[in-house]
Amino acid sequence: MGSGRIRWVGLAAVAAATLALGPATWGTPTAGAAAAPHTLPSAVSNNFWLVTPTGSVEPYGVPSFGALSGPLNRPIVTAVPDHARAGYWLVASDGGVFSYGDTHFYGSTGTITLNRPIVGMATTGDGKGYWLVASDGGVFTFGDAAFYGSTGAITLNLPIVGMAATSDGKGYWLVASDGGVFAFGDARFYGSAAGAATEPVQRIVSTGLSDGYWILQQNGTAQAFGSATVQSMPAQALVFHPITPGDKAVTFAFQQLGKPYIWGGNGPVGYDCSGLTLASWTHGAGVTFARVANDQFHTAGTPVAMSQLAAGDLVFWGHNAADWTTVYHAALYVGGNRIVESTGDQVQLNTLDQWGMTDVMPNGRHP
């Protein structure tokens, strides 16, 4: 059970998100480009929107411009902010497009019978058009967006999951679920995350000058290529798709953000630290274990090395790394060095190392 002695230090960043024929390029980086990825210690700034497949939107450090209400025909698969971060589009798997803030609707594939579902969107530089991309890499254009090519006729090893456009709107990149990158129009290839991604890839984000990009995994971890290695990623709207039981536990924990810290709290009104970890796994994934933090560290699931943590794994703090009875705090690992925890006055999203690593126990637990 949480001790309540850990100081609240504020919300930290997470990481919890389409016709003339043009040539595609992939596989070999452009001369002078950085082919090797640079993993960012902080995936995204502390300004982001967290979007669920049902269309709810949780803003963190940014204003909310609205969200969907009522049932959807198909789930939301991507969320894209405009260039000024003054609005965003939500896109469903049938290509239905919903605009909020200062964004505008230019069309959709909602009335078209698609061969494959829509998985991503990219917008033109002036915000007066956009592309939608399907999982086979088929590209659909709307507004002032022009067509530069697709992978629709290529047999892909893994499906396309997202796209990003160059700043002049004369090219775009497609990214596959393993981080493979395909470039069209004036988009240049700077490298890929194929074989290096540890979580499913969710999207590709271009730098302002289109001289590099980030490949963003579901847990918020980003790999940077080209000039992105020395830049910070702009605010993103992230769609969290639960896949593993741990993902489902994290999804439940996200839904508790902002609820009060209550000593002995098991929800739904509020939680203490171990009450949140237990409820997240019980309600999110149907897995149960001990109630109190030190017992969770001693018996919940199996030990996992801190370097091998996955979404949903439990992490702990204790006074003595060799004595499980000294554990006084537990949290749920999200990914990208982020945790969801009930501490201070509320359930919040923070960094694993926010108080340093002195009291962090040497291993986590995978329920």
Residue frames relative to the residue before (quaternion, step in Angstrom):
aa qw qx qy qz dx dy dz
M 1.0000 0.0000 0.0000 0.0000 0.00 0.00 0.00
G 0.5324 -0.6570 0.4245 0.3236 3.62 -0.92 0.83
S 0.4303 -0.7217 0.4876 0.2371 3.55 -1.06 0.77
G 0.4026 -0.7281 0.4701 0.2947 3.60 1.17 -0.41
R 0.5577 0.6430 -0.3774 0.3647 3.59 1.25 0.01
I 0.5683 0.5941 -0.3979 0.4072 3.61 1.22 -0.19
R 0.4264 -0.7276 0.4840 0.2335 3.56 -0.79 1.05
W 0.4098 -0.6779 0.5504 0.2637 3.56 -1.03 0.82
V 0.1098 -0.8308 0.5450 0.0248 3.57 -0.72 1.05
G 0.6731 -0.5232 0.2988 0.4289 3.57 1.18 0.35
L 0.6259 -0.5647 0.4059 0.3530 3.50 -1.33 0.37
A 0.1865 -0.7801 0.5890 0.0983 3.54 -0.83 0.98
A 0.6574 -0.5316 0.3667 0.3883 3.56 -1.30 0.08
V 0.2860 -0.6916 0.6157 0.2466 3.54 -1.28 0.36
A 0.0523 -0.2319 0.8408 0.4864 2.02 -1.47 -0.87
A 0.7379 0.1408 0.1789 0.6354 5.32 -2.33 0.50
A 0.3128 0.0351 -0.2221 -0.9228 -8.84 3.95 0.58
T 0.7560 -0.3765 0.2982 -0.4447 7.38 -12.78 3.59
L 0.1357 0.9290 -0.1475 -0.3111 9.35 -4.69 0.68
A 0.2058 0.6640 -0.6586 0.2881 4.61 0.12 0.33
L 0.4157 -0.7444 0.4896 0.1827 3.55 -0.87 0.96
G 0.0583 -0.7988 0.5979 0.0320 3.60 -0.91 0.88
P 0.5610 -0.6255 0.4150 0.3490 3.59 -1.10 0.58
A 0.2813 -0.7281 0.5986 0.1798 3.55 -1.17 0.63
T 0.0957 -0.7778 0.6179 0.0643 3.58 -1.09 0.67
W 0.1723 0.7675 -0.6051 0.1232 3.54 -1.03 0.78
G 0.6928 0.5258 -0.3400 0.3579 3.55 -1.32 0.13
T 0.8105 0.1302 -0.0655 0.5673 3.62 0.79 -0.91
P 0.4234 -0.7239 0.4731 0.2697 3.62 -0.63 1.05
T 0.5785 -0.5555 0.4709 0.3673 3.52 -1.25 0.53
A 0.6047 -0.5729 0.4015 0.3808 3.57 -1.03 0.72
G 0.8043 0.2533 -0.2111 0.4943 3.53 -0.92 0.95
A 0.5621 0.6071 -0.3914 0.4028 3.59 1.22 -0.19
A 0.4743 -0.6474 0.5144 0.3022 3.53 -1.24 0.52
A 0.2164 -0.8136 0.5283 0.1103 3.56 -0.36 1.22
A 0.6805 0.4796 -0.2982 0.4669 3.57 1.02 -0.74
P 0.4452 -0.7072 0.4757 0.2746 3.60 -0.88 0.87
H 0.2164 -0.7236 0.6368 0.1554 3.53 -1.29 0.46
T 0.2477 -0.7911 0.5427 0.1352 3.56 -0.45 1.18
L 0.3435 -0.7629 0.5173 0.1800 3.55 -0.69 1.12
P 0.4541 -0.6804 0.4878 0.3046 3.61 -0.88 0.80
S 0.7491 0.2080 -0.1469 0.6116 3.58 1.17 -0.56
A 0.3760 -0.7916 0.4327 0.2113 3.54 -0.30 1.27
V 0.7973 0.0160 0.0475 0.6014 3.57 0.84 -0.97
S 0.5792 -0.5606 0.4380 0.3980 3.59 -1.18 0.40
N 0.6288 -0.5487 0.3757 0.4029 3.59 -1.24 0.06
N 0.5994 0.5042 -0.3815 0.4909 3.57 1.22 0.43
F 0.3355 0.7326 -0.5358 0.2524 3.58 -0.47 1.14
W 0.3254 -0.6856 0.6076 0.2343 3.51 -1.37 0.27
L 0.1901 -0.7524 0.6198 0.1166 3.56 -0.97 0.85
V 0.0869 -0.8210 0.5639 -0.0220 3.56 -0.58 1.22
T 0.2680 -0.7586 0.5719 0.1604 3.57 -0.99 0.82
P 0.6497 -0.5269 0.3642 0.4093 3.62 -1.16 0.36
T 0.6412 0.5157 -0.3351 0.4589 3.61 1.18 -0.37
G 0.5923 -0.6213 0.3448 0.3798 3.59 1.28 -0.06
S 0.4620 0.6394 -0.4861 0.3760 3.60 1.18 0.24
V 0.1885 -0.7855 0.5853 0.0699 3.57 -1.10 0.75
E 0.0933 -0.7784 0.6199 0.0330 3.56 -0.81 1.07
P 0.1975 -0.8030 0.5503 0.1154 3.64 -0.53 1.11
Y 0.0647 -0.7786 0.6233 0.0316 3.58 -1.05 0.78
G 0.8394 0.0020 -0.0521 0.5410 3.56 -0.34 1.28
V 0.7081 0.3364 -0.2355 0.5743 3.58 1.30 0.17
P 0.5472 -0.6160 0.4304 0.3687 3.62 -1.11 0.43
S 0.4098 -0.6646 0.5566 0.2839 3.54 -1.24 0.42
F 0.2072 -0.7931 0.5638 0.1009 3.56 -0.94 0.89
G 0.7410 -0.3591 0.2148 0.5252 3.55 1.25 0.17
A 0.1180 -0.7738 0.6198 0.0562 3.51 -1.33 0.31
L 0.5951 -0.5728 0.4274 0.3676 3.53 -1.28 0.29
S 0.0906 -0.7665 0.6320 0.0692 3.53 -1.17 0.60
G 0.7337 0.3599 -0.2870 0.4998 3.54 -0.99 0.78
P 0.6657 -0.5347 0.3490 0.3861 3.57 -1.26 0.31
L 0.3103 -0.7325 0.5808 0.1727 3.54 -1.22 0.67
N 0.5246 -0.5999 0.4920 0.3506 3.55 -1.21 0.49
R 0.7845 0.0342 0.0127 0.6190 3.56 1.08 -0.82
P 0.5713 -0.6264 0.3989 0.3495 3.61 -1.07 0.59
I 0.5432 -0.5717 0.5007 0.3569 3.54 -1.31 0.41
V 0.1416 -0.8221 0.5495 0.0460 3.57 -0.84 1.01
T 0.7983 0.0328 -0.0496 0.5993 3.58 1.19 -0.27
A 0.1254 -0.7529 0.6424 0.0689 3.53 -1.28 0.54
V 0.0627 -0.8297 0.5534 -0.0383 3.57 -0.66 1.13
P 0.2810 -0.7535 0.5632 0.1900 3.62 -0.66 1.02
D 0.4934 -0.6217 0.4941 0.3550 3.58 -1.15 0.45
H 0.7196 -0.4832 0.2826 0.4109 3.56 -1.27 0.30
A 0.6945 0.4513 -0.2749 0.4884 3.60 1.13 -0.59
R 0.3639 -0.7362 0.4816 0.3060 3.61 1.32 -0.11
A 0.4872 0.6496 -0.4338 0.3904 3.57 1.11 0.74
G 0.7851 0.0661 -0.0699 0.6118 3.54 1.24 0.39
Y 0.1347 -0.7869 0.5949 0.0935 3.56 -1.29 0.07
W 0.3396 -0.6823 0.6062 0.2272 3.48 -1.41 0.33
L 0.1677 -0.7210 0.6577 0.1398 3.55 -1.18 0.65
V 0.1180 -0.8111 0.5725 0.0206 3.57 -0.88 0.96
A 0.2836 -0.7630 0.5623 0.1454 3.56 -0.88 1.00
S 0.6714 -0.5375 0.3365 0.3835 3.55 -1.24 0.42
D 0.6543 0.4695 -0.3277 0.4940 3.62 1.20 -0.28
G 0.5874 -0.6013 0.3589 0.4058 3.57 1.29 0.10
G 0.3772 0.6948 -0.5097 0.3394 3.56 1.21 0.35
V 0.1593 -0.8050 0.5699 0.0418 3.58 -0.83 1.02
F 0.0835 -0.7842 0.6149 0.0017 3.56 -0.89 1.04
S 0.1513 -0.8226 0.5461 0.0458 3.58 -0.64 1.12
Y 0.0685 -0.7918 0.6068 -0.0136 3.55 -1.08 0.88
G 0.7685 0.2956 -0.2484 0.5102 3.55 -1.19 0.58
D 0.7836 -0.3137 0.2259 0.4863 3.56 -0.93 -0.88
T 0.4507 0.6704 -0.4747 0.3494 3.59 1.15 0.38
H 0.2554 -0.7695 0.5712 0.1283 3.56 -1.25 0.45
F 0.4489 -0.6730 0.5273 0.2599 3.52 -1.25 0.55
Y 0.0704 -0.8194 0.5688 0.0112 3.59 -0.78 1.06
G 0.7605 -0.2958 0.1885 0.5465 3.58 1.23 0.06
S 0.1135 -0.7891 0.6015 0.0520 3.54 -1.29 0.25
T 0.4397 -0.6461 0.5360 0.3192 3.55 -1.34 0.01
G 0.2820 0.8172 -0.4681 0.1832 3.56 1.25 0.33
T 0.7427 0.3658 -0.2204 0.5158 3.59 1.14 -0.52
I 0.5827 0.5728 -0.3659 0.4456 3.60 1.30 0.13
T 0.3854 -0.6785 0.5655 0.2671 3.58 -1.08 0.68
L 0.1896 -0.8257 0.5277 0.0624 3.56 -0.39 1.27
N 0.4926 -0.6290 0.5123 0.3151 3.55 -1.20 0.61
R 0.7865 0.0559 0.0003 0.6150 3.54 1.08 -0.80
P 0.5744 -0.6186 0.3980 0.3593 3.63 -1.04 0.58
I 0.5366 -0.5826 0.5036 0.3450 3.53 -1.28 0.49
V 0.1017 -0.8172 0.5666 0.0283 3.58 -1.00 0.87
G 0.8347 0.0997 -0.0269 0.5409 3.62 1.11 -0.41
M 0.1757 -0.7509 0.6282 0.1034 3.50 -1.41 0.28
A 0.0198 -0.7429 0.6666 0.0578 3.53 -1.29 0.52
T 0.2826 -0.7823 0.5365 0.1424 3.58 -1.08 0.70
T 0.5292 -0.6147 0.4782 0.3368 3.56 -1.18 0.55
G 0.6919 -0.5248 0.3150 0.3830 3.55 -1.24 0.48
D 0.7239 0.4129 -0.2495 0.4932 3.59 1.05 -0.68
G 0.4795 -0.6991 0.4179 0.3265 3.58 1.28 0.00
K 0.5677 0.6163 -0.3750 0.3966 3.58 1.26 0.26
G 0.7798 0.1605 -0.1413 0.5884 3.54 1.17 0.51
Y 0.0643 -0.7922 0.6047 0.0504 3.53 -1.29 0.19
W 0.3496 -0.6827 0.6006 0.2256 3.47 -1.42 0.31
L 0.1545 -0.7222 0.6585 0.1445 3.54 -1.24 0.51
V 0.1412 -0.7919 0.5901 0.0688 3.57 -1.03 0.77
A 0.3241 -0.7366 0.5663 0.1779 3.56 -1.04 0.85
S 0.6848 -0.5196 0.3196 0.3985 3.56 -1.24 0.36
D 0.6584 0.4633 -0.3245 0.4966 3.62 1.21 -0.29
G 0.5825 -0.6049 0.3617 0.4049 3.58 1.29 0.07
G 0.3962 0.6873 -0.5006 0.3463 3.58 1.20 0.31
V 0.1962 -0.8085 0.5520 0.0554 3.58 -0.86 1.03
F 0.1232 -0.7819 0.6106 0.0258 3.55 -0.98 0.99
T 0.2241 -0.8105 0.5349 0.0825 3.59 -0.81 1.01
F 0.0329 -0.7852 0.6181 -0.0172 3.54 -1.15 0.78
G 0.7910 0.2372 -0.1968 0.5286 3.58 -1.13 0.65
D 0.7825 -0.3094 0.2276 0.4900 3.60 -0.91 -0.89
A 0.4047 0.7022 -0.4829 0.3314 3.60 1.22 0.39
A 0.2024 -0.7815 0.5821 0.0975 3.60 -0.92 0.94
F 0.4784 -0.6742 0.4925 0.2721 3.57 -1.22 0.54
Y 0.0727 -0.8198 0.5680 0.0084 3.61 -0.84 1.00
G 0.7628 -0.3053 0.1909 0.5370 3.58 1.20 0.06
S 0.1050 -0.7859 0.6076 0.0475 3.54 -1.31 0.25
T 0.4196 -0.6529 0.5467 0.3144 3.55 -1.34 -0.01
G 0.2762 0.8139 -0.4783 0.1802 3.57 1.23 0.32
A 0.7438 0.3713 -0.2146 0.5127 3.59 1.12 -0.64
I 0.5884 0.5678 -0.3584 0.4505 3.59 1.29 0.13
T 0.3884 -0.6794 0.5640 0.2635 3.57 -1.07 0.70
L 0.1885 -0.8163 0.5416 0.0694 3.56 -0.41 1.24
N 0.5116 -0.6184 0.4982 0.3282 3.55 -1.18 0.62
L 0.7861 0.0215 0.0296 0.6170 3.55 1.04 -0.87
P 0.6041 -0.6136 0.3620 0.3571 3.61 -1.05 0.62
I 0.5271 -0.5759 0.5214 0.3444 3.52 -1.33 0.43
V 0.1421 -0.8135 0.5609 0.0586 3.58 -1.03 0.82
G 0.8285 -0.0035 0.0195 0.5597 3.62 1.15 -0.28
M 0.1504 -0.7754 0.6055 0.0974 3.53 -1.35 0.13
A 0.0936 -0.7556 0.6441 0.0745 3.55 -1.34 0.37
A 0.3281 -0.7572 0.5378 0.1727 3.57 -1.11 0.71
T 0.5270 -0.5872 0.5015 0.3550 3.55 -1.25 0.41
S 0.6585 -0.5588 0.3360 0.3758 3.56 -1.17 0.56
D 0.7025 0.4380 -0.2826 0.4845 3.62 1.08 -0.57
G 0.4859 -0.7012 0.4128 0.3192 3.59 1.28 0.03
K 0.5794 0.6071 -0.3661 0.4021 3.60 1.24 0.26
G 0.7840 0.1482 -0.1305 0.5885 3.55 1.18 0.48
Y 0.0652 -0.7933 0.6033 0.0487 3.53 -1.29 0.19
W 0.3456 -0.6929 0.5941 0.2181 3.49 -1.39 0.34
L 0.1673 -0.7195 0.6581 0.1458 3.55 -1.25 0.53
V 0.1374 -0.7860 0.5981 0.0746 3.58 -1.04 0.74
A 0.3350 -0.7397 0.5555 0.1789 3.56 -1.02 0.91
S 0.7025 -0.5065 0.3076 0.3941 3.55 -1.27 0.35
D 0.6790 0.4458 -0.3009 0.4997 3.60 1.21 -0.32
G 0.6105 -0.5736 0.3444 0.4239 3.59 1.28 0.05
G 0.4139 0.6879 -0.4860 0.3453 3.60 1.22 0.22
V 0.2156 -0.8058 0.5475 0.0673 3.58 -0.96 0.93
F 0.1059 -0.7628 0.6368 0.0370 3.56 -1.06 0.90
A 0.1637 -0.8153 0.5533 0.0497 3.59 -0.77 1.06
F 0.0706 -0.7960 0.6010 -0.0113 3.57 -1.01 0.92
G 0.7871 0.2630 -0.2147 0.5150 3.57 -1.22 0.55
D 0.7787 -0.3092 0.2267 0.4967 3.60 -0.90 -0.88
A 0.4067 0.6910 -0.4900 0.3421 3.59 1.23 0.35
R 0.2339 -0.7817 0.5664 0.1163 3.59 -0.84 1.00
F 0.4426 -0.6852 0.5183 0.2567 3.54 -1.16 0.68
Y 0.0901 -0.8211 0.5635 0.0139 3.60 -0.73 1.08
G 0.7383 -0.3294 0.2240 0.5443 3.59 1.23 0.03
S 0.2277 -0.7720 0.5779 0.1351 3.55 -1.28 0.21
A 0.4545 -0.6724 0.5169 0.2724 3.53 -1.33 0.29
A 0.3041 0.7741 -0.5078 0.2247 3.60 1.24 0.25
G 0.8121 0.2063 -0.1853 0.5134 3.57 -0.73 1.08
A 0.7203 0.4342 -0.2441 0.4828 3.59 1.25 -0.28
A 0.5770 0.5961 -0.3804 0.4087 3.60 1.20 -0.36
T 0.2710 -0.7828 0.5431 0.1370 3.57 -0.90 0.96
E 0.7327 0.2533 -0.1706 0.6082 3.57 1.31 -0.30
P 0.6455 -0.5009 0.3649 0.4464 3.62 -1.12 0.32
V 0.4329 -0.6845 0.5261 0.2595 3.57 -0.98 0.90
Q 0.2363 -0.7992 0.5411 0.1122 3.56 -0.94 0.88
R 0.8167 -0.1227 0.1122 0.5526 3.60 0.92 -0.76
I 0.3101 -0.6845 0.6190 0.2282 3.49 -1.44 0.11
V 0.1298 -0.7969 0.5895 0.0247 3.59 -0.90 0.97
S 0.3111 -0.7774 0.5241 0.1559 3.58 -0.71 1.09
T 0.4948 -0.6041 0.5253 0.3381 3.56 -1.23 0.49
G 0.6957 -0.5022 0.3228 0.3995 3.57 -1.26 0.36
L 0.7450 0.3607 -0.2022 0.5234 3.58 1.11 -0.69
S 0.4415 -0.7233 0.4249 0.3184 3.56 1.33 0.16
D 0.4902 0.6546 -0.4358 0.3760 3.58 1.14 0.61
G 0.7810 0.0781 -0.0902 0.6130 3.54 1.20 0.57
Y 0.1186 -0.7897 0.5965 0.0807 3.53 -1.31 0.05
W 0.3532 -0.6780 0.5989 0.2386 3.48 -1.42 0.28
I 0.2045 -0.7238 0.6415 0.1506 3.56 -1.13 0.68
L 0.1684 -0.8377 0.5193 0.0152 3.51 -0.43 1.31
Q 0.2769 -0.7594 0.5709 0.1439 3.54 -0.82 1.07
Q 0.7083 -0.4807 0.3055 0.4170 3.55 -1.26 0.43
N 0.7137 0.4631 -0.2712 0.4501 3.60 0.94 -0.81
G 0.6370 -0.5579 0.3277 0.4191 3.60 1.25 0.12
T 0.5059 0.6345 -0.4353 0.3900 3.60 1.24 -0.19
A 0.1434 -0.8049 0.5739 0.0481 3.56 -0.88 0.99
Q 0.1587 -0.7345 0.6493 0.1175 3.53 -1.18 0.67
A 0.2313 -0.8158 0.5249 0.0741 3.53 -0.76 1.12
F 0.0948 -0.7841 0.6133 0.0113 3.54 -1.11 0.83
G 0.7884 0.2300 -0.2016 0.5338 3.55 -1.12 0.66
S 0.8213 -0.2181 0.1560 0.5036 3.59 -1.03 -0.73
A 0.4859 0.6654 -0.4392 0.3582 3.61 1.22 -0.17
T 0.5572 0.6281 -0.3895 0.3785 3.60 1.18 -0.44
V 0.7617 0.3060 -0.1867 0.5397 3.61 1.17 -0.41
Q 0.6407 0.4921 -0.3336 0.4858 3.58 1.21 0.43
S 0.4319 -0.6591 0.5446 0.2873 3.53 -1.36 0.24
M 0.4824 -0.6744 0.4760 0.2929 3.55 -0.95 0.87
P 0.4564 -0.6733 0.5002 0.2970 3.63 -0.96 0.77
A 0.7002 -0.4603 0.3373 0.4291 3.56 -1.28 0.31
Q 0.1405 -0.8034 0.5776 0.0344 3.53 -0.97 0.93
A 0.3108 -0.6723 0.6243 0.2483 3.51 -1.35 0.30
L 0.1259 -0.8393 0.5288 0.0087 3.56 -0.36 1.27
V 0.2036 -0.7506 0.6168 0.1212 3.55 -0.95 0.93
F 0.1903 -0.7912 0.5728 0.0978 3.56 -0.67 1.08
H 0.1075 -0.7969 0.5943 0.0147 3.56 -0.56 1.23
P 0.2820 -0.7777 0.5305 0.1853 3.62 -0.37 1.10
I 0.0903 -0.7964 0.5979 0.0101 3.56 -0.81 1.06
T 0.7782 0.2735 -0.1409 0.5475 3.57 0.68 -1.11
P 0.6607 -0.4634 0.3779 0.4538 3.62 -1.22 0.15
G 0.6301 0.5342 -0.3359 0.4526 3.60 1.05 -0.71
D 0.6078 0.5417 -0.3402 0.4706 3.57 1.07 -0.75
K 0.6691 0.5055 -0.3000 0.4548 3.57 0.95 -0.91
A 0.6200 0.5219 -0.3378 0.4786 3.58 1.09 -0.68
V 0.6486 0.5085 -0.3139 0.4715 3.59 1.00 -0.83
T 0.6220 0.5441 -0.3422 0.4471 3.59 0.98 -0.81
F 0.6485 0.4959 -0.3171 0.4827 3.58 0.96 -0.83
A 0.6538 0.5166 -0.3195 0.4512 3.60 0.91 -0.86
F 0.6142 0.5428 -0.3483 0.4548 3.60 1.00 -0.77
Q 0.6693 0.5170 -0.3014 0.4404 3.57 0.98 -0.81
Q 0.6652 0.4864 -0.3019 0.4794 3.59 1.26 -0.24
L 0.3948 0.7406 -0.4728 0.2684 3.62 1.24 -0.12
G 0.7880 0.2954 -0.2453 0.4813 3.54 -0.94 0.96
K 0.5414 0.5974 -0.4232 0.4133 3.61 1.19 -0.21
P 0.5786 -0.6457 0.3678 0.3360 3.61 -0.99 0.72
Y 0.4713 -0.5967 0.5601 0.3288 3.50 -1.32 0.48
I 0.0201 0.7767 -0.6274 0.0522 3.55 -0.84 1.06
W 0.4470 -0.6835 0.5081 0.2735 3.58 -0.70 1.07
G 0.8215 0.1382 -0.1396 0.5354 3.57 -0.68 1.11
G 0.4351 0.7369 -0.4343 0.2812 3.59 1.28 0.08
N 0.1504 -0.7929 0.5879 0.0547 3.53 -0.91 1.00
G 0.5855 -0.5745 0.3661 0.4394 3.58 1.30 0.08
P 0.6093 -0.0490 -0.7512 -0.2492 1.50 -2.43 0.25
V 0.5147 0.6594 -0.4257 0.3450 3.62 1.23 -0.20
G 0.7861 -0.1638 0.1510 0.5766 3.57 0.92 -0.91
Y 0.2616 -0.7726 0.5694 0.1025 3.53 -1.33 0.33
D 0.2815 -0.6336 0.6568 0.2966 3.47 -1.40 0.19
C 0.7715 -0.4076 0.2015 0.4450 3.59 -1.26 0.14
S 0.7478 0.3858 -0.2263 0.4906 3.59 0.75 -1.01
G 0.5553 0.5789 -0.3924 0.4501 3.57 1.22 -0.37
L 0.6506 0.5074 -0.3101 0.4723 3.57 1.06 -0.76
T 0.6713 0.4926 -0.3214 0.4510 3.61 0.83 -0.89
L 0.6665 0.4963 -0.3058 0.4646 3.58 0.97 -0.85
A 0.6700 0.4959 -0.3054 0.4604 3.60 0.87 -0.92
S 0.6306 0.5494 -0.3429 0.4277 3.60 0.99 -0.79
W 0.7078 0.4324 -0.2595 0.4946 3.57 0.94 -0.85
T 0.6565 0.5210 -0.3225 0.4399 3.59 0.96 -0.80
H 0.7670 0.3613 -0.1929 0.4940 3.58 0.76 -1.07
G 0.7007 0.4812 -0.2773 0.4479 3.58 1.06 -0.70
A 0.8388 0.1594 -0.0312 0.5197 3.55 0.94 -0.88
G 0.4838 -0.6947 0.4256 0.3196 3.61 1.24 0.04
V 0.5512 0.5842 -0.3950 0.4459 3.59 1.20 0.55
T 0.0908 -0.8084 0.5805 0.0348 3.58 -0.86 0.90
F 0.0151 0.7739 -0.6326 0.0267 3.56 -1.27 0.46
A 0.7885 -0.3284 0.2176 0.4723 3.59 -1.28 -0.15
R 0.5260 -0.6764 0.4380 0.2719 3.57 -1.17 0.64
V 0.7593 0.4008 -0.2036 0.4704 3.60 0.87 -0.94
A 0.6491 -0.5861 0.3275 0.3577 3.58 -1.03 0.89
N 0.7091 0.4493 -0.3028 0.4513 3.62 0.75 -0.92
D 0.6318 0.5103 -0.3350 0.4777 3.60 1.08 -0.64
Q 0.6031 0.5440 -0.3551 0.4629 3.57 1.08 -0.66
F 0.6614 0.4981 -0.3093 0.4677 3.59 0.92 -0.86
H 0.6953 0.4934 -0.2652 0.4503 3.57 1.04 -0.79
T 0.8589 0.1906 -0.0353 0.4741 3.61 0.91 -0.86
A 0.5665 0.6334 -0.4019 0.3410 3.64 1.10 -0.41
G 0.8589 -0.0584 0.0279 0.5080 3.58 -0.64 1.09
T 0.6415 -0.4932 0.4084 0.4223 3.53 -1.00 -0.93
P 0.5636 -0.5943 0.4367 0.3722 3.62 -1.13 0.56
V 0.0558 -0.7741 0.6295 0.0375 3.56 -1.17 0.63
A 0.5122 -0.6524 0.4670 0.3066 3.56 -0.95 0.91
M 0.5761 -0.6100 0.4133 0.3539 3.57 -1.05 0.72
S 0.6485 0.5151 -0.3163 0.4627 3.59 1.14 -0.54
Q 0.7230 0.4157 -0.2282 0.5024 3.59 1.29 -0.28
L 0.3024 0.7855 -0.4969 0.2111 3.60 1.21 0.31
A 0.1322 -0.7644 0.6274 0.0673 3.54 -1.09 0.82
A 0.7005 -0.4492 0.3348 0.4421 3.56 -1.28 0.30
G 0.7913 0.2990 -0.2442 0.4741 3.56 -0.88 1.00
D 0.5199 0.6327 -0.4303 0.3798 3.61 1.18 -0.30
L 0.4331 -0.6965 0.5158 0.2473 3.56 -1.16 0.66
V 0.0929 -0.7667 0.6330 0.0534 3.56 -1.08 0.80
F 0.1979 -0.8192 0.5378 0.0217 3.53 -1.09 0.80
W 0.2182 -0.7251 0.6374 0.1426 3.51 -1.39 0.43
G 0.0607 0.8029 -0.5891 0.0681 3.56 -0.99 0.86
H 0.5724 -0.6068 0.4333 0.3411 3.56 -1.27 0.36
N 0.7830 0.1523 -0.0659 0.5995 3.59 1.18 -0.57
A 0.4072 -0.7558 0.4599 0.2267 3.57 -0.45 1.22
A 0.7066 0.4581 -0.2598 0.4726 3.59 1.15 -0.52
D 0.7257 0.3953 -0.2181 0.5191 3.60 1.27 -0.11
W 0.3266 -0.7906 0.4843 0.1838 3.56 -0.30 1.26
T 0.6044 0.5815 -0.3640 0.4051 3.60 1.13 -0.50
T 0.6461 0.5252 -0.3304 0.4445 3.62 1.22 -0.26
V 0.4246 0.7014 -0.4715 0.3247 3.61 1.27 0.03
Y 0.0752 -0.8351 0.5449 0.0006 3.58 -0.80 1.01
H 0.7968 0.1891 -0.1074 0.5638 3.63 1.21 -0.13
A 0.0805 -0.7834 0.6158 0.0261 3.55 -1.14 0.74
A 0.0242 -0.7844 0.6197 -0.0018 3.55 -1.19 0.62
L 0.4431 -0.6689 0.5371 0.2603 3.53 -1.34 0.29
Y 0.3477 -0.7470 0.5304 0.1991 3.57 -0.71 1.09
V 0.2637 -0.7756 0.5593 0.1269 3.57 -0.93 0.96
G 0.5411 -0.5462 0.4448 0.4593 3.56 0.94 -0.99
G 0.7902 0.2870 -0.2080 0.5000 3.56 -1.21 0.37
N 0.6299 -0.5587 0.3105 0.4411 3.60 1.15 0.72
R 0.5537 0.6129 -0.3838 0.4127 3.60 1.21 0.46
I 0.1154 -0.7786 0.6147 0.0512 3.53 -1.21 0.62
V 0.2459 -0.6770 0.6547 0.2292 3.52 -1.34 0.33
E 0.0819 0.8050 -0.5780 0.1059 3.57 -0.82 1.01
S 0.3114 -0.6790 0.6173 0.2469 3.51 -1.30 0.37
T 0.2542 0.7558 -0.5482 0.2521 3.55 -0.44 1.24
G 0.7684 0.2875 -0.2317 0.5227 3.56 -1.14 0.52
D 0.7857 -0.3119 0.2333 0.4806 3.56 -0.49 -1.17
Q 0.8218 0.1252 -0.0536 0.5533 3.61 1.21 -0.11
V 0.5702 -0.5219 0.4864 0.4073 3.52 -1.36 0.07
Q 0.0683 0.8285 -0.5434 0.1169 3.56 -0.70 1.08
L 0.4353 -0.6645 0.5533 0.2508 3.50 -1.37 0.37
N 0.0704 0.8218 -0.5530 0.1177 3.57 -0.57 1.16
T 0.5451 -0.5773 0.4727 0.3823 3.56 -1.31 -0.07
L 0.6003 -0.5835 0.4147 0.3567 3.55 -1.13 0.66
D 0.7739 0.3547 -0.1751 0.4946 3.58 0.98 -0.84
Q 0.2615 0.8198 -0.4857 0.1540 3.59 1.19 0.37
W 0.7532 0.3023 -0.1901 0.5525 3.61 1.11 -0.61
G 0.6124 -0.4794 0.3499 0.5222 3.56 1.27 0.23
M 0.4987 -0.6772 0.4657 0.2754 3.55 -1.29 0.12
T 0.3536 0.7816 -0.4689 0.2102 3.60 1.26 0.05
D 0.7858 0.3316 -0.1672 0.4945 3.59 0.85 -0.96
V 0.4711 0.6681 -0.4623 0.3436 3.60 1.22 -0.07
M 0.4439 -0.7050 0.4874 0.2613 3.57 -0.79 1.03
P 0.6192 -0.6326 0.3335 0.3242 3.60 -1.05 0.78
N 0.7920 0.1307 -0.1139 0.5854 3.60 1.17 -0.18
G 0.3742 -0.6739 0.5757 0.2728 3.53 -1.31 0.33
R 0.3715 -0.6897 0.5586 0.2727 3.55 -1.33 -0.30
H 0.2237 -0.7515 0.6075 0.1275 3.52 -1.07 0.85
P 0.3353 -0.7805 0.4876 0.2018 3.62 -0.25 1.24
